[in-house]
């Protein structure tokens, strides 16, 4: 456990954000499948990416993905098209997360996958082989996980025969399907998207041996939360630009603050704040495409004095590293905010918002539940349990906070 505080409320310095775990994981699989000699620069040091990189390099048939959900899904597809007998397992929590829809899709292409314990869940046994499409239209509109769709797209050039995938473009996190398509195109594959239909050509026109993985926007939003709460700010973020691949950048202005000035310069984002400006809150925030940022905004908005807040698109939170819907409700309860659900909307009742000094926040073995509360330490000292969970996506998070004046006392 740590005690986190900040004496001055002034943030100055240069912050090198972790590289995008989402891009990194996709490019690691694509490199292994199609261009093993390709140089990937700025590979993520997040535990998920380090684990996936190690698994791909070791080529060991016994695979333990630990708690890395993305690695599990991508590796199931990867192993299905890679000759050999593979056994994939992870933590009990990861085994609880359904995998059957992905397995069912792969079986359409002839994949040899079997459940070794409980039907519909990992662990899995996979006999890798040549897959083929026996029909030219694969309707997967019932699939609600963008990572399942992404996993299929990553191996699409390896599947014999031409086919179209018909997908639900309104699914949660569809933006990550678009990110997968962008990564495939970077590898030299032509990907055609027409409405709900996606097709990937087999012919590859690879145009380079080098790819730089950009900074992670989900991590950037922890800093945006700090910027809104800080008294003064002068921070530079190398590599953060509004033309980055990640669509999550679109949420940058979901909270207005007239005192914050943004400038893209010298290959990054320079942010200055000399006073607390007028805060502009929206009545409704939709996180269907970017659910990983929902917890950050949920902890920030009440602290800024926003009222009558409605969230949408949180359906997938229950199936993350922890039950984030429940964990977020408990976080908010600790600051006097009532979090309730009615059909497909979640309401934040901030009437009794009150952050008390030295409030203790659990982390539920979930990196994002730890980092989303950290900005509150600019207002009052707080305690964060099990701070080491940040290694999953942002291993140097606490060191970066120290560099801009946060005090961290280990209890």
N, C-alpha and C positions, 0 to 999 in steps of 0.2 A: 504494500500500500504506500502511496505517496501523498504528501500534503503539497498542494499546488497553489501558488499565489504570485502576485505581481505588485510591487510597491508603487510604481509610477504611472502605470497605464500607458506608457510611451513605448512604441515598437519601432525599432530602426534596425536595418541590416539587409543582408542578402540571403534569401532562402532558396536552396536547391531542393525542390520537391522531388519525391521519389518518382521514378518513371512509371508510365501507365502500365499497371498490371494487366489490364484488359488487352492492350495492344501487344504487350510482351508475350503473354501466353499464346495468343494467336500466331504471332510470328515465330515463336519457338517451334510450334507444331508444323507450320508451313515450311520452315527451313528444313526440318528433319525429313519431311516428306518429299520436297521438291528441289531444294538447293542447299545441301549440307555445307557447302563452302562459303555460303553467304555470311558476311560479318554483321552481326547485330550489335550496335553501339548503345550504351546506356541501358543495359539489361537490368530489369528490376531486381533489387535486393530483397524484395518482400519474400516472406517464407514460401508463399504459394508458387511464385515464379522460380525461386531457387530450387524448390522441390521438383517442379515439372522439368526444369532444365537437367537436373541430375538424373531423373528417371529416363529421359530420352537419351542421354549420353551413355548411361550404364547398360541399357538394353537388356535389363534383367527381367526374365519372365514373371518373377514374383514382385508385384507392384503394390506398394503401400502409399496411398496418396494422403494419409493422415486426415486432416480436416479440410483439404483443398477440394471444394466442390467443382470448381471450373476444371481443375486438372482431371478429376474423375470423368467428367462428361466428355472432355476432349480426348482423353486417352481411351475411352471405350470405343470411340469412332476410329481413332488411330490404330488401335490393336486389331480392329475388325478387318482392316485392309493391309495389315503387316503380317507376313508369314510367321508362324510360330504358335505356340500355346502359351496363353497369358492368363495370369490370375491377378485380379485387381480387388483390393480391399481398402478400407479406411477406418475412421473412428466410428463408434456406435452411433453418434449423432448424424454422421454423414450417411450411414446405412439407413437411417430413418427417413432420409429424403428420397422421394420416389425417382426411379430411373427407368420405369417400364416403357414409357412413351418413346424414349430414345432407342431402347432395345427393339421395340416393335418396328420402328422405322428402319433400323439397320437390317432386321430380318426380312423386310420387303426386298432388300437388295441381295438376300441370300446369306447374311451374316450368321456365323455359328457361335451363338452366345447362350450360355446357360447360367441360371441362378444356383449358387452353391449352398445357400441356406434358405432364405425366404423369397418366394416368388415376388417379383416387382421391385426388389431392392438388392443393392450390393451386399456381399461380395459376388464377383462374377468370374466365370471361366470363359475365355474367348479363344477360338481357333481362327487365327488370321488367315485370310485367303483373298483371292480375286472376287470382288463383288460386281454385280451387273444389274442393270435396270431392264426388267422384262416388259415394262410399260413406259410410255413416254410422259405420263403425268402422275406425279406422286402427290396426292392430296393430304397435307398435314395441317390443315386449318384447325384441327382439334388440339394441336400441340400448343401449350401455353407457356412453355419455357423457351426463351430466346436462345439459351445456351444449347438446347437440343438442336434447334435449327442451325445454329452456328457450327456445331460439331459435324453435322451432315455436310454443310457447305465446305468446311475445311478439307474433307476427303473427296468431295464431288469429282475433281479431276481424275481421281484414282478409280472411279466406278465406271465399268465398261458400259457403253451405250449412252445415247443422248436422252435427257429427261428434263422435265420442268418440275420444280417444287411449287406447289400452291400453298401459301402461308397466310396466316392471320396477321395482317399488317397493324391491327389494333391491339395485339398482345402487349402485355407489360414488357418493357425493356426492348422493344423492337429496334430501338436505336442501336443496340449492340449487334443486331443482325446486320445493319447497315455498316457498322464498324468492321465486321468480318468481311463483308463485301469489299470494303476499301482496302483491307489487308490483302485479299486475294488479287485485287487489281494491281497492288504494289508488287506482287510476285509475278506479274505478267500475264495473268489469266483474264480473259474477257468475261465479264459477268453482266448479263442482261436482266434488267428489272422492269417489268411492265405490270403495274397494279399489284396483284397478289402473286404474280408468277415470277420465279427466279430461275435462271439457267446459267450454268457455268460451262464455257467451252473447254475442251481438253487441251487444245494447243496453247502452249505457253510461249510468250515473248518477253523473257526476263531481261530487264534493261539495266541491271546494276548489281554489284556484289556487296553493297553497303546499305544499311538502313539504320537511322537514328530513331530511337523510341522516345517519344515526347513525354513531358511531365504529365502527372496524373491530376485530372481536374477534380476528382472526388476529394483528393488530399488538399487541393487548393481551397476548397470551400470551408475547411476548418479555419484556414487563415482569413478568408473573407469574413467569417463569423467574428474572429478576433479583431479584424479591422473595424467592423461596425461597433464593437464594444470598447475599443481602445480610446484613450483620450487624444493621443496624437500618433501619426503613423508616417513612416518613410521607409518603405520596403521595396525591394526589387526581386522579381522572380524570373530567373533565366529560363528561356524556352517556352514560357507561357504566352501564347498569342491567340487572338480571336479566330485565326484560321487553322488552329490545331484540328486534328482528325476527329477528336471526341465531340460528339454532339452535346455533351453535358455543359459545354461552355455557354449554351443558350440560357442557363439559369443565373448567369452572372448578375443580371440586373433585376432579379426577382424581388430583391429588397432595395428600395431606393434610399440613397443617403446623399443629400446635397453637399455634405462636407467632404466627400471622397472623390478624388480625382484619379483617373486612370490614364496612363500613357504607355503605348507600345513603343519601346525604344531599345536600341542595342541588343536586339534579339530576345527581348523578354518584356515583362509587364512591370512598370514602375507605378506604385500606388502611394499617394500622399494624402494625408488628412491632418489638418491643422486645428479643426474644431468639429464638434458633433453637429452635423447638419440636420435638416428636417428629414425625418424618417417617413418613407412611403411604403405601406404594407398593402398587399392585395388581400381580398377577402378569401380567395380560394387558390390553393396551390396544388398542382397536379404533378405527382411524382411517378406516374405510370412508366415513364421511360427511364427515370433515374432514381430508383428507390433507395440506392445507397446514400443519397444526400438527404433523405427525409429526416433522419434523426438530427442532423446538424441544424437544419432549418427549424425543427421543432423546439430545440433548446434555445435557439437564438431569438425567434420572434417574440416570445413572451418577455424576454429580457429587454427588448427594444420598446416595449409598451404596446405591441400590436394587439388588437382586440378582435373578437369574433372570427377566429381563424378556422377555416375548413381545409382539410387535406383530402386529396383523392389519390388513387393509384397505389395504395399500400397493401394490396392483396398478397403480394409475394413475401412480405416481411416475416410471416410466420415460418417460412421455410429457409431462412438464412442460417448463419452460423449459430444463432440462437433464435428463439421466438421473439423477434425484434418488436413486434406489435405489443406484446406483453411487457418486454423490457423497457420500451419507450414510455408506456403508461406509468411504470414504476419510477422511471427517471423524472417524468413530469410531475408526478404526485409529490416528489421530494421538494419541488419548488412551488407547490400549491396550485398546479395546473391540472384540471380534470380533463382526461382524454377518453372520449367515448366514440362508439361506432354506431351508425344508423345506415343500414344497407351498404352502399358503396362510398360513404363519406365518413370521415373521422373529424370530430370537433375538438378544438383546444379551447376550453373555457378558462380564460386567464384572469377571471374576476379576483381571485385570491392569490395571484402570483406573489411569491415571497421567497427570495433566495436568502437563506440564513447562512451566516459564516460557519465554516467547517462542516457543511453538509457532506455526508458520505455517499458516494455513488458506486454501486456495484458495476462490474463490467461483463458479467455473464459469459466469460471466456470469448468475448466478441470484441474485436479490435475497434469497430466503429462505435460501439456503445461506450468505449473508453474515451475516444478522441472527440466525440460530439459534445462532451460536457466540459472539456478543457478550457474553452474560451470564457466560461463563467468565472474562472479564477481571476480575470481582469477586474471583476466587480467585488468579489469576496473570496477569501481562501476556501478551498474545497479539498476533500479527500477523494482519491481515486483508487479503488481496489485493483489488485492484479494488473498493474500497469504494463507488464511485459507482453500482454496480448497484442500490442501494436505491431509486433514483429510480422504479423500476417500480411500487412500492406504498407506500413510506414515505420520501418525499424528505428529510424533516427528521429522520430517525432519529438520525444522528450528532450533530446540534445538540441534540436532546433528551437524549442521553446526556451531553453536555458540561454541560447545565444541572443535572444531578444529581451532578456531581462526577467523571465519567469524564475521564481525560486522553487526548487523541488527538494523536499525533505523526505527521505525514505524512512518509513515507519517500521 
